[in-house]
């Protein structure tokens, strides 16, 4: 995600957030970006860990099929 602004990440901002000072917008944007990055990393790790239960010869085909 190249747009790290809060509006760029969320689209339309809820009314309550629109009243916050600019610095708090940036803090929220940074927190949201970091949370999404950690979530993506955790999902990738879980996908790779799940492949341990697939026979080794089938792993490349399964990776390709599920997009890992």
MDAnalysis code that builds the backbone (N, CA, C; Angstrom):
import MDAnalysis as mda
import numpy as np

u = mda.Universe.empty(204, n_residues=68, atom_resindex=np.repeat(np.arange(68), 3), trajectory=True)
u.add_TopologyAttr("name", ["N", "CA", "C"] * 68)
u.add_TopologyAttr("resid", np.arange(1, 69))
u.add_TopologyAttr("resname", ["UNK", "UNK", "UNK", "UNK", "UNK", "UNK", "UNK", "UNK", "UNK", "UNK", "UNK", "UNK", "UNK", "UNK", "UNK", "UNK", "UNK", "UNK", "UNK", "UNK", "UNK", "UNK", "UNK", "UNK", "UNK", "UNK", "UNK", "UNK", "UNK", "UNK", "UNK", "UNK", "UNK", "UNK", "UNK", "UNK", "UNK", "UNK", "UNK", "UNK", "UNK", "UNK", "UNK", "UNK", "UNK", "UNK", "UNK", "UNK", "UNK", "UNK", "UNK", "UNK", "UNK", "UNK", "UNK", "UNK", "UNK", "UNK", "UNK", "UNK", "UNK", "UNK", "UNK", "UNK", "UNK", "UNK", "UNK", "UNK"])
u.atoms.positions = np.array([
    [0.859, -1.156, 0.000],
    [0.000, 0.000, 0.000],
    [0.908, 1.222, 0.000],
    [0.858, 2.017, -1.053],
    [1.760, 3.149, -1.157],
    [1.219, 4.384, -0.447],
    [-0.091, 4.532, -0.329],
    [-0.676, 5.704, 0.323],
    [-0.805, 5.427, 1.814],
    [0.035, 6.093, 2.614],
    [0.036, 5.831, 4.053],
    [-0.777, 6.853, 4.826],
    [-1.499, 7.749, 4.131],
    [-2.356, 8.684, 4.845],
    [-3.573, 7.930, 5.360],
    [-4.202, 8.477, 6.378],
    [-5.370, 7.824, 6.961],
    [-6.506, 7.745, 5.949],
    [-6.762, 8.827, 5.238],
    [-7.828, 8.829, 4.230],
    [-7.501, 7.860, 3.098],
    [-6.224, 7.744, 2.751],
    [-5.821, 6.812, 1.699],
    [-6.019, 5.360, 2.104],
    [-5.887, 5.061, 3.379],
    [-6.039, 3.694, 3.855],
    [-7.495, 3.331, 4.134],
    [-8.265, 4.306, 4.594],
    [-9.645, 4.014, 5.000],
    [-10.695, 4.485, 4.007],
    [-10.341, 5.392, 3.116],
    [-11.339, 5.984, 2.235],
    [-12.041, 7.113, 2.978],
    [-13.352, 7.097, 2.996],
    [-14.100, 8.129, 3.709],
    [-13.890, 7.974, 5.204],
    [-13.504, 9.064, 5.846],
    [-13.251, 9.026, 7.286],
    [-14.550, 9.213, 8.060],
    [-14.723, 8.460, 9.134],
    [-15.882, 8.675, 9.999],
    [-15.866, 10.094, 10.568],
    [-17.023, 10.611, 10.895],
    [-17.161, 11.988, 11.354],
    [-16.291, 12.287, 12.579],
    [-16.233, 11.367, 13.527],
    [-15.447, 11.587, 14.734],
    [-13.963, 11.717, 14.461],
    [-13.460, 10.994, 13.494],
    [-12.037, 11.061, 13.169],
    [-11.717, 12.365, 12.452],
    [-12.639, 12.862, 11.670],
    [-12.410, 14.099, 10.922],
    [-12.177, 15.294, 11.844],
    [-12.603, 15.204, 13.091],
    [-12.428, 16.323, 14.019],
    [-11.100, 16.272, 14.763],
    [-10.335, 15.211, 14.620],
    [-9.055, 15.076, 15.328],
    [-7.991, 15.980, 14.716],
    [-7.005, 16.367, 15.516],
    [-5.872, 17.143, 14.983],
    [-5.053, 16.311, 13.982],
    [-4.342, 16.987, 13.121],
    [-3.560, 16.340, 12.052],
    [-2.545, 15.334, 12.602],
    [-1.886, 15.647, 13.722],
    [-0.890, 14.729, 14.287],
    [-1.539, 13.408, 14.696],
    [-2.734, 13.463, 15.245],
    [-3.420, 12.232, 15.624],
    [-3.840, 11.441, 14.394],
    [-4.144, 12.122, 13.300],
    [-4.436, 11.417, 12.043],
    [-3.219, 10.611, 11.614],
    [-2.050, 11.253, 11.699],
    [-0.823, 10.571, 11.288],
    [-0.506, 9.409, 12.216],
    [-0.723, 9.582, 13.513],
    [-0.509, 8.484, 14.460],
    [-1.425, 7.305, 14.142],
    [-2.696, 7.596, 13.856],
    [-3.638, 6.529, 13.495],
    [-3.241, 5.858, 12.182],
    [-2.814, 6.658, 11.211],
    [-2.393, 6.104, 9.921],
    [-1.200, 5.177, 10.092],
    [-0.226, 5.596, 10.902],
    [0.956, 4.758, 11.149],
    [0.572, 3.467, 11.873],
    [-0.309, 3.576, 12.863],
    [-0.745, 2.388, 13.602],
    [-1.497, 1.425, 12.695],
    [-2.346, 1.949, 11.835],
    [-3.099, 1.103, 10.909],
    [-2.177, 0.420, 9.913],
    [-1.209, 1.165, 9.395],
    [-0.245, 0.588, 8.450],
    [0.561, -0.538, 9.105],
    [1.041, -0.286, 10.319],
    [1.815, -1.306, 11.037],
    [0.976, -2.537, 11.343],
    [-0.281, -2.336, 11.735],
    [-1.168, -3.462, 12.043],
    [-1.422, -4.304, 10.799],
    [-1.638, -3.647, 9.670],
    [-1.872, -4.389, 8.421],
    [-0.625, -5.147, 7.980],
    [0.538, -4.540, 8.197],
    [1.796, -5.217, 7.846],
    [1.991, -6.457, 8.717],
    [1.737, -6.322, 10.035],
    [1.867, -7.470, 10.940],
    [0.853, -8.552, 10.587],
    [-0.365, -8.145, 10.226],
    [-1.386, -9.121, 9.865],
    [-0.976, -9.882, 8.603],
    [-0.467, -9.184, 7.604],
    [-0.035, -9.836, 6.374],
    [1.102, -10.812, 6.653],
    [2.022, -10.422, 7.516],
    [3.136, -11.300, 7.872],
    [2.635, -12.551, 8.599],
    [1.704, -12.363, 9.531],
    [1.159, -13.505, 10.279],
    [0.387, -14.447, 9.359],
    [-0.351, -13.891, 8.412],
    [-1.096, -14.742, 7.474],
    [-0.157, -15.530, 6.567],
    [0.914, -14.886, 6.115],
    [1.889, -15.584, 5.274],
    [2.561, -16.709, 6.052],
    [2.919, -16.442, 7.308],
    [3.540, -17.473, 8.140],
    [2.578, -18.637, 8.366],
    [1.318, -18.329, 8.636],
    [0.329, -19.385, 8.857],
    [0.147, -20.236, 7.605],
    [0.141, -19.591, 6.451],
    [0.013, -20.341, 5.199],
    [1.191, -21.260, 4.969],
    [2.385, -20.757, 5.222],
    [3.583, -21.584, 5.058],
    [3.632, -22.706, 6.084],
    [3.209, -22.420, 7.315],
    [3.175, -23.465, 8.337],
    [2.168, -24.553, 7.975],
    [1.058, -24.174, 7.395],
    [0.035, -25.149, 7.016],
    [0.540, -26.096, 5.923],
    [1.454, -25.617, 5.114],
    [1.987, -26.462, 4.042],
    [2.819, -27.628, 4.562],
    [3.210, -27.571, 5.829],
    [3.962, -28.699, 6.388],
    [3.131, -29.977, 6.396],
    [1.820, -29.834, 6.354],
    [0.936, -30.995, 6.384],
    [0.652, -31.540, 4.984],
    [1.175, -30.875, 3.970],
    [1.014, -31.316, 2.585],
    [2.275, -32.093, 2.202],
    [2.123, -33.219, 1.540],
    [3.313, -33.969, 1.110],
    [4.260, -33.094, 0.291],
    [5.550, -33.295, 0.495],
    [6.577, -32.436, -0.104],
    [6.451, -32.332, -1.629],
    [6.113, -33.408, -2.292],
    [6.021, -33.365, -3.757],
    [4.851, -32.509, -4.240],
    [3.839, -32.333, -3.409],
    [2.672, -31.550, -3.807],
    [2.769, -30.078, -3.411],
    [3.712, -29.725, -2.562],
    [3.791, -28.358, -2.040],
    [3.915, -27.282, -3.117],
    [4.786, -27.457, -4.125],
    [4.853, -26.398, -5.151],
    [3.517, -26.181, -5.865],
    [2.808, -27.239, -6.166],
    [1.522, -27.092, -6.850],
    [0.490, -26.437, -5.936],
    [0.509, -26.805, -4.649],
    [-0.433, -26.219, -3.703],
    [-0.102, -24.746, -3.492],
    [1.187, -24.405, -3.375],
    [1.580, -22.996, -3.237],
    [1.074, -22.179, -4.419],
    [1.243, -22.716, -5.596],
    [0.799, -21.995, -6.794],
    [-0.714, -21.858, -6.797],
    [-1.420, -22.906, -6.407],
    [-2.892, -22.878, -6.430],
    [-3.467, -21.884, -5.439],
    [-2.832, -21.748, -4.267],
    [-3.374, -20.829, -3.248],
    [-2.687, -19.469, -3.261],
    [-1.704, -19.273, -4.139],
    [-1.068, -17.966, -4.272],
    [-0.027, -17.638, -3.233],
    [0.674, -18.629, -2.742],
    [1.749, -18.369, -1.761],
    [3.090, -18.305, -2.437],
])
